[in-house]
Amino acid sequence: MKLYHGSTVCIEEIDLHKSKPNKDFGKGFYLSLDKEQAIAMAAYKAEQIGGDPVLNIYEFDESHLSDDSLNVKIFEEYDEEWANFIFANRNNATESPVHHYDIVIGPIANDRVGLQIHKYMEHEIDLPTFIKNLKYMKGITIQYFFGTECAIKLLKKYE
């Protein structure tokens, strides 16, 4: 399968040390099956930090998802488990990850996650409302998180 990563640079070698913490599934490299979503992310990053949008394309063999040597988590939908996982990763105040998955696959959270977490922590909204508010406004879009070197090695840059 082809997976896409929107950026402002061509990424030949993925460096997890450059990944930012406190993302939906933690510190790691994020990709999408949705080419248009990745292009939009590249444009957004270019607008934020300058530069030109770049679409990086990688090949990934799906058979690795059932490989016993990998620790894979798949969220099929927006649910309580997914919301708690997002909440834990977004609020991790330590350098240690909150999970030990090599690959996590699941829905993208709404761009205004920070606001929703604040409302939930302040008990302004309950858990069902928190989940509803975290849903990506453009419909369900699945993201692929690669969080370890063994997972990253499974991505092949598409030429």
N, C-alpha and C positions, 0 to 999 in steps of 0.2 A: 504494500500500500504506500501511497505518497502521503507524506505529512509536511505541513507548511509552518514556517516560522517567520513572522514579520519583524523587521529590524531596520536599522539604518546602516548596517554593515553586512558584508558578505562573510558568513561564518563557515570557514573551512574546517576549523578544529573547535569543537565545543569545549568551553572551559567552565566547569561548574562553579569555580571560585568567583566568576563574574556575575553569577546569578544573585538576584536580590532576595532577601528573606521576606517572610510574612506574606507570601502569595497564597492563593487558594489551597494548593496542595503542598506548600512549603517551598524551600529554596531548591530550585532545579531548573531544567530546561523545558519550556512549554512549546507544544506544537498543536496544530489543528488539522483535521481532515478537510475543513472548509477553507478553500483557497481565498475566497472573497473576504472572509473574516480575518485571515492573516494579512491580506493586502491592506485592509482597513487598519489593522494594528500597526503595520509599518508606517502608514500615513500619519497615524496618531503620534507615534514615537518621533517621526521626523518633525512634526509640528511642535512637540514638546521640547526636544533637545537640538533641533536643527539637523541638517543633512538631508539626504534623499531617501525615500522608502526603498527597501530591498526585500525581496521575497526569497527566502532560503527554502530549498526543497530537499527533502530527505526520503530515502527509501527505508521502509521498515517491514520486516517479514513477520506477519501476524502470528505465525506458528510459535514464536518466542513467548507469546503470552501464556502458553500452556507449558512452558519449560519449567521443570521443577527446581532448577537452580535460581530462578528469579522469584522475587516476592512481589506479586502483582495484586493491585486492588482496583476493582471496577465498580463504579457507581452507575447504576442504570438510569436513575432518575433523581429529581429533587426530592429528598426525603429527610427525615430527622437525622439519620446517620451521616448523610452528606453534609447537612448544615452544621452538625457538631464537629465534623472533620475540618470544614472550612474555618469555623470559629476558632478551633485549637491552633490551626496553622497561622491564621491571621493575627492571633494574639500571643504567639510564642515570643517571650521576652529573653530567651536564652539562645546560645549558639547551637545547641543540640536540637536535632529535628524531633518533632512530636511523633513521628512514625518511622518505620524502617522499610518502607516499600521501595523497590527499585523503579517501578512504573505504577502510576495512578492514572486511571482514565475516568472521566466523569464530566458532568455539566459545568460550564463556566458560570460563575456568580456574576450578579449585577455589578456594573462599574462603581456603584456607590456602596460597596461593601462596608467601608469604614463607618459610614453613617448608620447603617443597619445594625452593626455590631454595637455601636454606642447605645442605640435605642434599646437593644436587647439587654445589654449589661445594666442599664439604668432602669430596667423593668418597665419601660414605656411600651414595649410590645411583647407579646407572648411568643413561644416557639413556633406555632403554626404561622403566625404573621411574619416572623423572622424568615422562615423558609420561603413563604410567598414573596416577600420583598427581595430575597436574594436571587430569585429567578432572573435570568438574562432577558432583558426586555425584547430582544429580537427573536425570541423563541429559543428552544434548546439547541445549544451548540456545545459539542463535546471537545474537551481539551485533553491532551496527552502530556503527562508529566514524566520526565526522565530525571531521576534524582540521584543516581549513582553512576560511577564510572563503568560498571559492567553493563548498565542499561544504555549509556551513551554510546558504547562501542557497537551496539546493534543498529545504530543509525548510520546510513551510508549517504553521503552527500550526492544529490542527483545532479548530474552534469548536463 
